[in-house]
């Protein structure tokens, strides 16, 4: 994702509550670069409704309200 797009995306995620539509916008999550993903994980860990989980392959991940997971 371009840096300018990422800054806007990160702001939306930072302000989002559990019902925000951003959690269902898989396109944005799939377009994160490796560094953006690591940065986003740090932000997601501060959200009380983002739960630790395991992926189908057993990797540690964070699960968003939509069920999407981001592994670390």
C-alpha positions as CSV (number, residue, x, y, z in Angstrom):
1,X,0.0,0.0,0.0
2,X,1.3,3.5,-0.8
3,X,2.5,5.4,2.3
4,X,-0.1,8.1,1.8
5,X,-2.9,5.5,1.7
6,X,-1.4,3.7,4.7
7,X,-1.4,6.9,6.9
8,X,-5.1,7.4,6.2
9,X,-5.9,3.6,6.8
10,X,-3.9,3.6,10.1
11,X,-5.8,6.7,11.3
12,X,-9.2,5.0,10.5
13,X,-8.1,1.8,12.3
14,X,-6.8,3.8,15.3
15,X,-10.2,5.5,15.7
16,X,-12.4,2.5,14.9
17,X,-14.6,0.7,17.4
18,X,-15.6,-2.9,17.1
19,X,-18.6,-2.1,14.8
20,X,-16.6,-0.1,12.3
21,X,-16.7,-1.3,8.7
22,X,-12.9,-1.2,8.4
23,X,-12.7,-4.7,9.9
24,X,-14.6,-6.1,6.9
25,X,-12.5,-4.3,4.3
26,X,-10.2,-7.2,3.4
27,X,-8.8,-5.4,0.4
28,X,-7.0,-2.9,2.6
29,X,-5.6,-5.6,5.0
30,X,-4.3,-7.7,2.1
31,X,-2.4,-4.8,0.6
32,X,-0.2,-4.1,3.6
33,X,3.5,-4.3,3.2
34,X,5.6,-6.3,5.7
35,X,6.6,-3.2,7.6
36,X,3.1,-1.8,7.5
37,X,1.8,-5.1,8.8
38,X,4.2,-5.0,11.8
39,X,3.3,-1.5,12.6
40,X,-0.4,-2.3,12.4
41,X,0.0,-5.3,14.8
42,X,1.4,-2.9,17.4
43,X,-1.7,-0.7,16.9
44,X,-4.1,-3.7,17.0
45,X,-2.7,-5.0,20.3
46,X,-4.0,-1.8,22.0
47,X,-7.6,-2.5,21.0
48,X,-9.5,-4.5,23.7
49,X,-11.8,-6.2,21.1
50,X,-8.9,-7.6,19.0
51,X,-8.4,-11.1,20.3
52,X,-5.2,-13.3,20.2
53,X,-5.9,-16.4,18.1
54,X,-4.2,-19.1,16.1
55,X,-4.4,-19.4,12.3
56,X,-5.4,-22.7,10.6
57,X,-1.7,-23.4,10.3
58,X,-1.0,-22.8,14.0
59,X,0.6,-19.3,13.7
60,X,0.0,-16.7,16.4
61,X,-2.4,-14.1,15.2
62,X,-4.8,-11.3,16.1
63,X,-8.4,-11.8,15.2
64,X,-10.5,-8.8,14.1
65,X,-14.3,-8.5,14.7
66,X,-14.9,-9.7,11.2
67,X,-12.9,-12.9,11.7
68,X,-10.0,-11.8,9.6
69,X,-6.7,-12.6,11.2
70,X,-3.3,-11.0,10.9
71,X,-0.4,-13.2,12.0
72,X,2.9,-12.2,13.5
